[in-house]
Amino acid sequence: MIFFIEKHTDPESNHLGGYHRHVLLEDVKPERWLEPTGGMMALMMNLDIQTAFGMKMKAGAPTEEMQEKLLCKATRDLNRSVPNGYLGSDVRRVTEARGGTTGVIKYLTKQVDQFHPAYELVDVSNSDIDARPLVGLYQENQNLCGVNTLVTV
């Protein structure tokens, strides 16, 4: 899981100058859907009882649409900083039609050096990644451009 921060830049937006987060997640393993936790079952029971029982009875994983709905509901219900309305979270699967992983990474890092350096765009305190390679790559690219950086991790 990697958290990215992005600054609102639309002058027409009520959120101008504020920030929001993007979260990049790996797909849930198929066996997790067939052995749901109590928390997963409670959330799924509020979404679709038939799918919940199918998961519990190991009949099969939910559809991609239902998986996205469950992730969206979990994000809203289990995080105080996410608004509880449907506009508070937007779950989208990474697909080739949307540019694949490369397209997603380009989108999530589009503000690098506009407002913050790359190592500040990744919320390392909430992400479960080691940020040192990102900082190193950023410094290496800056040095190639003739900019000397003093950041260390």
SERO-4910 file (N, C-alpha, C, O; in steps of 0.05 Angstrom, whole numbers):
BEGIN
 pado doro    nc1    nc2    nc3   cac1   cac2   cac3    cc1    cc2    cc3    oc1    oc2    oc3
  Met    A     17    -23      0      0      0      0     18     25      0     36     27     16
  Ile    A     13     43    -19     28     68    -20      9     91    -21    -10     92    -37
  Phe    A     13    110     -3     -3    134     -2     11    157    -16     35    161    -11
  Phe    A     -3    171    -33      8    195    -47     -9    219    -38    -33    216    -35
  Ile    A      3    242    -35    -12    266    -30    -13    283    -55      6    282    -71
  Glu    A    -35    298    -58    -37    315    -82    -51    341    -73    -70    341    -57
  Lys    A    -40    363    -83    -51    389    -76    -73    397    -95    -71    393   -119
  His    A    -95    408    -85   -117    418   -102   -108    444   -115   -100    463   -102
  Thr    A   -108    444   -142    -99    468   -157   -120    482   -173   -114    502   -186
  Asp    A   -144    471   -173   -166    483   -189   -176    508   -175   -187    507   -153
  Pro    A   -172    532   -188   -180    557   -175   -211    558   -170   -219    574   -153
  Glu    A   -226    542   -184   -255    542   -181   -264    524   -158   -288    525   -150
  Ser    A   -246    508   -147   -253    489   -127   -254    501    -99   -238    519    -93
  Asn    A   -272    492    -83   -273    500    -55   -249    490    -39   -244    499    -17
  His    A   -235    471    -50   -212    458    -37   -185    469    -46   -165    458    -39
  Leu    A   -185    491    -61   -160    502    -72   -140    505    -49   -145    517    -28
  Gly    A   -115    495    -54    -94    497    -35    -94    474    -14    -74    471      0
  Gly    A   -116    459    -12   -117    437      6   -105    412     -7    -96    413    -30
  Tyr    A   -106    390      8    -94    365     -2   -114    342     -1   -133    343     15
  His    A   -109    322    -17   -124    297    -15   -104    275    -20    -81    279    -29
  Arg    A   -112    250    -13    -94    227    -16   -104    208    -37   -128    204    -42
  His    A    -84    195    -50    -89    173    -67    -76    149    -54    -54    151    -42
  Val    A    -88    126    -55    -77    102    -44    -75     81    -66    -95     75    -79
  Leu    A    -51     70    -69    -47     49    -89    -44     23    -74    -26     20    -57
  Leu    A    -62      4    -80    -63    -21    -65    -58    -44    -84    -65    -43   -108
  Glu    A    -47    -65    -74    -45    -90    -89    -72   -104    -88    -89    -98    -71
  Asp    A    -77   -122   -107   -102   -136   -107   -104   -155    -83    -83   -164    -73
  Val    A   -128   -160    -74   -132   -179    -52   -128   -207    -62   -138   -214    -84
  Lys    A   -114   -223    -47   -109   -251    -56   -135   -266    -57   -153   -262    -40
  Pro    A   -138   -284    -77   -163   -298    -80   -172   -314    -55   -195   -316    -49
  Glu    A   -152   -326    -41   -160   -341    -17   -171   -324      5   -186   -334     22
  Arg    A   -164   -298      6   -176   -280     26   -206   -277     22   -221   -276     41
  Trp    A   -215   -276     -4   -243   -274     -9   -258   -299      0   -281   -298      7
  Leu    A   -245   -322     -1   -258   -347      7   -255   -353     37   -268   -372     46
  Glu    A   -240   -338     51   -237   -340     80   -240   -312     92   -221   -302    104
  Pro    A   -264   -300     90   -268   -273     99   -266   -270    129   -275   -288    144
  Thr    A   -255   -248    138   -255   -242    167   -283   -234    175   -300   -228    159
  Gly    A   -286   -232    201   -312   -223    212   -318   -194    203   -341   -188    197
  Gly    A   -297   -178    202   -301   -150    193   -310   -148    164   -327   -133    156
  Met    A   -297   -165    147   -305   -166    118   -334   -175    116   -349   -163    100
  Met    A   -341   -195    131   -369   -205    130   -389   -184    138   -410   -180    126
  Ala    A   -383   -169    160   -401   -149    170   -405   -127    149   -428   -119    144
  Leu    A   -383   -118    136   -386    -98    115   -401   -109     91   -418    -95     79
  Met    A   -395   -134     83   -407   -145     59   -437   -150     64   -453   -148     45
  Met    A   -445   -157     88   -473   -162     95   -489   -136     90   -513   -138     83
  Asn    A   -477   -113     94   -490    -87     89   -492    -81     59   -508    -65     51
  Leu    A   -475    -94     43   -474    -88     14   -491   -108     -2   -508   -101    -18
  Asp    A   -486   -134      3   -499   -155    -13   -499   -181      2   -478   -194      4
  Ile    A   -521   -189     13   -523   -213     30   -516   -238     14   -502   -256     25
  Gln    A   -525   -240    -11   -520   -263    -27   -490   -267    -31   -479   -289    -29
  Thr    A   -476   -245    -37   -447   -247    -41   -433   -254    -15   -414   -270    -15
  Ala    A   -442   -243      7   -430   -249     33   -432   -279     39   -413   -291     47
  Phe    A   -456   -291     35   -459   -320     40   -442   -336     20   -432   -357     27
  Gly    A   -440   -327     -5   -423   -341    -24   -394   -341    -16   -381   -361    -19
  Met    A   -385   -319     -4   -357   -318      6   -354   -337     29   -335   -353     30
  Lys    A   -373   -337     48   -372   -353     72   -373   -383     65   -359   -399     78
  Met    A   -388   -390     45   -391   -418     37   -370   -426     16   -371   -448      6
  Lys    A   -351   -408     11   -329   -413     -8   -339   -420    -36   -327   -436    -50
  Ala    A   -361   -407    -44   -373   -411    -70   -357   -396    -92   -359   -403   -115
  Gly    A   -342   -377    -84   -326   -362   -103   -322   -333    -94   -336   -323    -76
  Ala    A   -303   -320   -106   -297   -292    -99   -319   -274   -110   -332   -281   -130
  Pro    A   -324   -252    -97   -344   -233   -108   -335   -222   -135   -312   -224   -142
  Thr    A   -354   -211   -150   -347   -198   -175   -328   -175   -170   -326   -165   -148
  Glu    A   -315   -166   -191   -297   -143   -188   -312   -118   -179   -303   -103   -162
  Glu    A   -337   -115   -189   -353    -92   -180   -359    -93   -150   -358    -73   -136
  Met    A   -365   -117   -140   -371   -120   -112   -346   -117    -95   -347   -106    -73
  Gln    A   -323   -126   -105   -298   -122    -91   -292    -92    -88   -284    -83    -66
  Glu    A   -297    -77   -109   -292    -48   -109   -311    -35    -89   -304    -16    -74
  Lys    A   -336    -43    -88   -356    -32    -70   -348    -38    -41   -350    -21    -23
  Leu    A   -338    -62    -36   -330    -69     -9   -306    -53      0   -305    -43     23
  Leu    A   -286    -49    -18   -263    -33    -11   -271     -4     -6   -261      9     12
  Cys    A   -289      6    -22   -299     34    -19   -313     37      8   -309     56     23
  Lys    A   -330     17     15   -345     18     40   -325     16     64   -328     31     83
  Ala    A   -306     -2     62   -286     -5     84   -270     21     87   -265     29    110
  Thr    A   -263     34     65   -248     59     66   -264     80     81   -254     95     98
  Arg    A   -290     83     74   -307    103     86   -313     97    115   -312    114    132
  Asp    A   -320     71    121   -329     64    148   -306     62    168   -311     66    192
  Leu    A   -282     56    160   -261     50    179   -240     72    181   -220     68    195
  Asn    A   -244     94    167   -224    116    168   -239    142    175   -257    151    160
  Arg    A   -231    154    196   -244    179    205   -239    202    186   -255    221    185
  Ser    A   -217    201    172   -210    224    155   -223    223    127   -219    241    111
  Val    A   -238    202    121   -252    199     95   -281    206     99   -295    194    117
  Pro    A   -292    225     84   -321    231     86   -338    206     81   -330    189     66
  Asn    A   -360    205     95   -376    180     93   -394    179     68   -408    159     65
  Gly    A   -395    200     52   -411    199     27   -396    185      5   -372    180      7
  Tyr    A   -411    179    -16   -398    165    -39   -377    182    -53   -360    171    -67
  Leu    A   -378    208    -50   -358    225    -63   -332    225    -47   -312    236    -57
  Gly    A   -332    214    -23   -308    214     -6   -287    194    -14   -264    196     -5
  Ser    A   -295    175    -30   -276    155    -39   -283    146    -67   -306    145    -75
  Asp    A   -263    140    -82   -266    132   -110   -247    109   -115   -223    113   -117
  Val    A   -257     85   -118   -241     61   -122   -241     54   -151   -262     50   -163
  Arg    A   -217     52   -163   -215     44   -191   -193     23   -194   -172     25   -182
  Arg    A   -199      3   -210   -180    -18   -216   -160     -8   -236   -167      7   -255
  Val    A   -135    -15   -233   -114     -8   -253   -118    -26   -277   -115    -51   -274
  Thr    A   -123    -15   -300   -127    -30   -324   -109    -19   -346   -100      4   -345
  Glu    A   -104    -35   -366    -88    -25   -389   -103     -3   -404    -90     15   -415
  Ala    A   -129     -3   -404   -144     18   -417   -139     45   -403   -142     66   -416
  Arg    A   -132     45   -378   -126     69   -363    -96     75   -362    -88     92   -347
  Gly    A    -81     61   -378    -52     66   -379    -36     46   -362    -11     48   -361
  Gly    A    -49     27   -350    -34      6   -334    -20     19   -311    -25     41   -302
  Thr    A     -1      4   -300     14     13   -276     30     38   -283     31     56   -266
  Thr    A     42     39   -306     58     62   -314     41     88   -314     49    108   -304
  Gly    A     17     86   -326     -1    108   -327    -10    118   -299    -12    142   -294
  Val    A    -15     98   -281    -23    105   -254      0    119   -240     -5    140   -226
  Ile    A     24    109   -242     47    122   -228     52    150   -240     58    168   -224
  Lys    A     49    153   -266     52    180   -278     32    199   -266     38    222   -260
  Tyr    A      7    189   -264    -14    206   -253     -9    213   -224    -11    237   -216
  Leu    A     -1    194   -208      3    198   -179     28    216   -173     29    227   -152
  Thr    A     46    217   -192     70    233   -188     71    258   -205     93    270   -209
  Lys    A     48    267   -216     48    289   -235     56    316   -222     64    334   -236
  Gln    A     54    318   -196     61    343   -182     89    343   -170     96    361   -155
  Val    A    105    323   -178    133    323   -168    147    349   -175    148    357   -199
  Asp    A    158    362   -155    174    387   -158    157    411   -165    168    433   -167
  Gln    A    130    408   -167    114    432   -170    109    445   -143    111    469   -141
  Phe    A    103    428   -124     97    439    -97    115    425    -76    122    437    -55
  His    A    123    401    -81    139    385    -62    158    367    -78    152    359   -101
  Pro    A    181    359    -66    198    339    -79    185    312    -77    166    308    -62
  Ala    A    194    293    -93    182    267    -95    180    253    -68    159    240    -63
  Tyr    A    200    255    -52    199    241    -26    179    252     -7    173    239     13
  Glu    A    168    276    -13    146    286      4    119    280     -7     99    281      7
  Leu    A    117    272    -33     92    265    -44     82    238    -35     58    232    -34
  Val    A    102    221    -28     95    194    -17     93    197     13    112    205     26
  Asp    A     70    190     24     65    192     53     78    167     65     65    147     69
  Val    A    104    169     72    119    146     82    110    137    109    113    114    117
  Ser    A     98    155    125     89    147    152     65    128    151     61    112    169
  Asn    A     49    130    130     26    112    127     30     90    106     14     71    105
  Ser    A     50     93     89     55     73     68     71     50     79     88     54     97
  Asp    A     67     26     69     84      4     78    105     -2     57    108    -25     47
  Ile    A    121     19     51    144     16     33    168     29     46    165     45     65
  Asp    A    191     22     36    216     35     45    221     58     26    224     54      2
  Ala    A    221     82     36    223    106     20    251    112     10    255    129     -7
  Arg    A    271     99     21    299    105     14    305    103    -16    318    120    -27
  Pro    A    295     82    -30    300     82    -59    287    105    -74    299    116    -93
  Leu    A    264    114    -65    251    137    -78    267    162    -74    271    178    -92
  Val    A    277    167    -49    294    190    -44    320    188    -60    329    208    -71
  Gly    A    332    164    -61    356    161    -76    353    166   -105    369    180   -118
  Leu    A    331    156   -117    325    161   -145    321    191   -150    330    202   -170
  Tyr    A    306    204   -132    301    232   -135    328    248   -135    332    265   -151
  Gln    A    345    241   -115    371    255   -113    388    250   -138    402    268   -148
  Glu    A    388    225   -147    403    218   -171    394    234   -195    411    244   -210
  Asn    A    368    236   -199    357    252   -221    364    281   -218    371    295   -238
  Gln    A    363    292   -194    370    320   -189    399    325   -195    406    345   -207
  Asn    A    416    306   -187    445    309   -192    451    309   -221    469    322   -231
  Leu    A    436    293   -236    440    292   -265    433    318   -278    444    325   -299
  Cys    A    415    333   -265    407    359   -276    425    382   -265    420    405   -271
  Gly    A    445    375   -249    463    395   -238    454    408   -213    464    428   -204
  Val    A    434    396   -200    424    406   -174    435    389   -152    432    365   -152
  Asn    A    448    402   -133    459    387   -110    439    386    -88    429    407    -79
  Thr    A    432    362    -79    412    359    -58    426    351    -32    447    340    -32
  Leu    A    413    358    -10    424    353     16    406    334     33    411    331     57
  Val    A    386    323     21    367    306     35    379    279     40    391    266     23
  Thr    A    376    269     65    384    242     72    362    228     87    346    241    100
  Val    A    362    202     85    341    187     99    355    169    119    342    154    134
***
